[in-house]
Amino acid sequence: MDFSTLFRIKENLNLDKSTLTILRYIAIIGQFFAINIVYFYLSLPFPIELSYLIIFIGLLTNIYLQFGIKINQLKDFYAAIFLIYDLMQLSFLLYLTGGIFNPFSFLLIIPAIVSSTFLSMGTTIILGLVTSLLLLVISFFYLPLPGEDMNLLHFPDFYKIGIIISILIGLMFLSYFGIRFAGETKKRSEALNKLQEVIAKEYELESLGGQAAAAAHSLGTPLATIAVVAKELKKDLGDNKDISKDIDLLISQTKRCSEILRKISKKQIEEDIFLSSIKLEDLLEEIIDSFKETSSKKIDLILKNDNNKINIERTPEIIYGLRNFIGNAVKFSKSNVKISLNSDQTKIEIKINDDGPGIPDDIINKIGEPYIKSKSIELNSNSGLGLGTFLGKTLLERQGANLSFRRKTDLGGALVTISWDPKKLINS
C-alpha cells in the first residue's frame, strides 16, 4: 500500500484552525446546554459533575488550540489528533448518558465527515475505524439513559442493533461523499487554475507581439546612427585593414539587426488587422497548416456548405480551443482527419472527424471533465487525463459555443461538433 498516496503527503493538506475552533466551540456549548436541560429542566438524573468535567477539559483543549497553537493551518496529523479527542470526549458523555440509545449518538460521525472533506483519505479511514470501535463500546458498556430506571423507556435488542447499523451506514455514506466531493472540487480547482494560466499565456504572447513592434520602431533610429558613425570611422581610418575589418563586421551586424527589426515591425503591422478580424475558414486553414508542417496525416477542410462567411474576432480562446480539438483528431487518427465548416444565417458549425479508435465507452459521458482516463488498451498509451479537452471545451463555451461528442462516425473515429449562433461570433 502506498501510504504517501493514501495520506496525500505531497499535497500538504491542512485544516483551517479557526474553522476547527468554531466547530468545537459549537459542540461544547451544545453539550453544556443539553446536559443542563436534561438534568435541571427534565429532572432526569445522571452523573452531571463528571459530565461537567469532561466538557471543561474539552473547553481547555479548544482554548489551547485557539491561543496556544500559533499556526493558522493545522497539518493533517495534528488536525486528526484533535478530531480523535473530540470523538473520545463525546463517547465519554454518551457512556454517562445512555450510550447508543442517547439521541445524540449520531453526532459521533461528525469528526470523520470533517476529515473526509478537508483531510486525507487515510486520516478519514482511521477516524472511521475509531468511530466504529467507540460506537460498539458504548453499545454494550454504558450507564442507563436518564429516565430509563424510572420505567419510562425500554429498548429491545434488535432496536439497539438497528441504531448501530444505521449510524455505521451514515458514517460510510457521508464519509464517501465527503471524500468524493473534496476530491472533485480540488481537481476542478486545479483545472480552472490551468485554464487561467493558458489564457494568461495566450494574451501575454499577443501582447509580446505589440511590444516587439514598438521595440522595432524605437531601436531603428539608434541602429541607423551606429551604422552612420561606423561608416564615417571607416573613412577616417583609411588603409588600417585590421580595424576596418572589425568595422565592416559592425556595419554588417547593424544592418542585420535593422533587417530583423524591420521584419518584426512589418509582421506586427500586418497582424494588427489580422488579429482583430478573420474569417473562420481562414483561421481553420491557418491551424490546419500548422499541423501539416509536423504531421504526414491527411487533413481535409470541407467548405462546400459554408454559406455565411462572416468575420469573427480572433480571440486566444477560440484559437486554443480549435487547435486543441484538431490536434486531438490528428493525434488519435490513423491517417485521415476531416474538418467540415457548415454555416448559414442561423448557425455556424464545425465538425472534426478522424479515423482513429473513437471515444471509449467508459468516458463518452464524462468528456469535458478534467482528470479522467480511459481503461481502453488501444488509447491508454496515447491518451492523457482529459485536461486539454476540459480547457478547450471551457474556452470555446466561454465564447458562446455548444459542443457535442460522438464515439463512432463515418470515418470510424471520434466526432467533435462545435456550433455557434452567428450573432455571438460577429466581430463588432
C-alpha positions, -999 to +999 in steps of 0.1 A: +000+000+000+013+035-009+009+055+023+021+087+006-009+084-017-033+073+009-024+101+032-017+125+003+016+136+020+028+155-011-004+176-013+003+193+021-033+191+033-044+215+060-075+223+081-081+259+090-076+264+127-104+290+131-128+266+113-120+237+137-120+261+167-155+274+159-169+239+153-155+227+186-170+257+205-204+250+189-201+213+201-190+223+236-218+249+240-243+224+227-232+197+251-233+221+280-269+232+273-280+196+266-269+181+299-283+211+319-317+208+302-319+171+309-307+174+345-324+206+357-354+211+334-364+174+327-352+164+362-336+132+349-306+121+370-272+112+356-235+119+367-237+156+358-205+165+377-184+141+357-201+154+325-191+190+335-155+178+340-154+162+305-168+193+289-144+216+308-114+196+297-127+199+261-130+236+266-094+238+278-082+219+247-101+243+225-086+274+243-052+258+238-060+252+201-071+288+197-044+306+216-016+281+222-011+269+186+003+298+165-001+284+131-033+291+112-034+259+091-033+226+110-014+198+093-033+166+086-017+147+115-024+175+141-059+181+130-066+143+133-054+144+169-080+170+179-107+152+160-099+119+177-100+136+211-135+150+201-146+115+194-134+103+227-150+132+246-184+127+230-181+089+236-175+095+274-205+118+275-226+092+257-213+065+281-226+085+310-260+092+294-273+060+279-247+050+253-260+042+219-296+049+230-288+086+235-305+106+208-272+125+202-252+093+195-253+100+157-230+130+163-201+106+166-198+106+128-191+143+125-153+142+131-150+116+103-171+138+080-149+168+087-119+147+079-133+134+047-139+170+035-106+186+045-081+159+052-066+128+036-084+095+029-060+077+053-069+100+082-106+096+073-103+058+074-085+060+108-113+082+122-139+060+107-124+029+124-120+047+157-157+059+155-169+023+147-149+010+177-162+036+201-197+031+187-196-006+195-181+000+230-209+024+241-234+000+226-226-026+252-210-006+280-229+024+293-248+039+322-286+039+319-302+065+298-316+093+320-352+082+328-347+046+319-345+035+355-379+052+361-395+026+337-402+054+312-383+037+284-374+002+273-354-008+242-353-043+228-320-057+215-330-055+178-336-018+182-300-014+195-287-033+165-307-012+142-292+020+157-257+007+153-262-003+117-279+030+108-251+051+123-224+029+106-242+033+072-245+070+077-208+071+086-197+053+054-221+071+032-212+106+044-175+099+045-175+086+010-195+116-002-171+140+016-140+123+000-155+124-035-168+159-031-135+172-018-115+153-045-137+165-073-136+201-061-098+200-058-095+186-093-118+212-108-100+240-090-067+228-103-081+225-138-095+260-136-061+273-125-046+257-155-073+274-176-063+308-163-026+300-170-034+291-206-054+323-212-028+345-194-001+329-216-021+334-248-027+371-240+009+375-229+021+362-263-003+386-281+010+415-260+045+405-267+040+409-304+029+445-299+059+452-276+082+437-303+068+461-329+072+491-305+108+480-298+115+477-336+104+513-341+123+526-311+156+508-320+155+518-356+170+552-351+199+543-328+209+514-351+209+538-380+231+562-361+255+534-352+258+524-389+264+560-400+291+566-373+308+533-382+310+542-419+325+576-410+351+559-388+360+536-416+366+566-439+388+583-413+409+552-406+419+548-442+440+517-450+441+502-415+429+468-426+427+452-391+404+479-377+385+482-410+377+445-409+361+449-374+342+480-385+328+461-416+316+434-392+300+460-370+282+476-400+270+442-414+257+432-380+239+465-375+223+461-409+212+426-399+196+439-367+178+466-387+165+440-411+153+417-383+135+446-366+120+457-400+105+422-404+091+422-369+076+456-373+061+447-407+047+415-394+030+431-365+015+458-386+001+432-409-012+412-380-029+441-362-057+439-388-055+401-389-058+397-352-089+419-349-109+402-377-107+370-396-130+346-414-135+313-397-123+293-428-091+313-428-085+306-392-091+269-397-067+268-427-041+285-406-044+260-378-045+231-402-014+243-420+005+244-387-003+207-381+006+197-417+041+210-410+046+184-383+023+155-394+021+134-425-015+126-419-042+138-444-062+167-431-091+178-453-111+210-448-145+209-464-162+243-471-189+235-496-217+242-471-200+274-457-227+299-468-222+326-441-187+339-445-187+364-416-157+379-399-151+368-364-130+381-336-097+363-334-095+355-297-070+333-279-099+313-265-112+303-300-077+297-313-067+275-284-100+256-283-100+248-321-063+239-320-069+215-291-097+195-308-080+195-342-047+184-325-065+156-307-080+144-340-046+144-356-030+127-326-055+098-325-062+094-362-047+066-382-042+086-414-071+108-421-089+138-405-119+156-420-130+190-408-162+204-421-174+240-418-211+245-423-228+278-419-260+297-427-278+327-412-289+308-381-260+285-373-222+281-377-209+245-372-175+229-372-173+191-374-139+175-366-138+138-376-110+113-376-104+077-384-090+067-351-103+043-324-131+068-313-141+078-278-142+049-254-175+038-239-162+043-204-156+081-208-180+092-235-204+106-209-176+123-190-160+141-219-152+177-208-144+167-172-108+172-160-086+143-149-104+114-165-086+084-181-100+056-202-093+020-194-091+013-232-058-006-240-059+009-275-059+045-262-041+041-230-005+047-243-015+078-262-041+095-240-038+120-212-061+129-183-086+149-203-072+183-191-067+196-226-102+187-236-116+204-205-096+235-213-106+236-250-143+229-242-144+255-214-127+282-235-150+276-265-181+276-243-170+310-229-171+322-265-207+311-268-201+277-284-220+245-279-200+212-281-211+176-286-191+144-289-198+111-307-179+079-303-182+063-338-187+081-371-184+078-409-146+076-407-148+052-378-133+075-351-145+104-329-166+133-340-165+167-322-192+192-332-187+228-323-215+252-331-224+289-326-251+313-331-236+337-357-246+367-337-222+356-309-192+354-333-196+385-354-166+408-349-181+442-339 
